[in-house]
Amino acid sequence: MPKVVEVVMGPSMPETGEIARAVTLDNGWGQVQTYDKRKKSWVKGGTTLQSLWAADAISRDLLKQNGFDAEDIQKILWRPKDE
């Protein structure tokens, strides 16, 4: 499975109410991903790039207000440079 090398846009909360981001993968492709709270991981799809453009960025406080735990918040706000 390709690794994320750059978070290009997001994470943000489009009108769908999901947490989403656009990324560049190590194989050179781009992908829109949505955070799956049950799996505690990012999954392919779920929203559109256009929805991301219109959405506001997410803050740690907003995630806490929406019931995300510390593990979710760390994974949602993670950037490749964090490793």
C-alpha positions, 0 to 999 in steps of 0.5 A, spaced: 500 500 500 502 506 498 505 511 503 502 518 504 508 523 503 505 529 503 498 532 506 496 537 500 489 539 503 486 539 510 484 535 514 478 539 514 470 538 515 466 538 508 459 539 508 458 531 509 460 532 516 466 527 515 474 529 516 477 529 509 484 530 506 487 530 500 494 527 499 500 525 495 502 518 495 509 515 494 507 512 488 506 519 485 498 519 485 494 523 489 488 521 493 482 524 497 481 520 504 476 520 509 478 519 516 474 512 519 473 513 526 471 506 527 477 503 524 481 509 526 485 510 520 484 514 513 480 510 508 480 512 500 474 516 498 468 519 501 468 526 499 470 530 493 476 535 492 471 540 490 468 539 497 475 540 501 476 546 497 470 549 500 471 547 507 474 550 513 481 547 516 480 543 523 483 545 529 484 540 535 479 544 539 474 542 534 475 535 534 475 535 541 468 538 541 466 533 536 468 527 540 474 525 537 479 522 542 486 523 543 488 517 538 483 520 533 486 527 534 493 525 533 492 521 527 487 526 524 492 532 525 499 527 523 503 530 517 509 526 514 514 530 517 512 528 524 515 521 523 
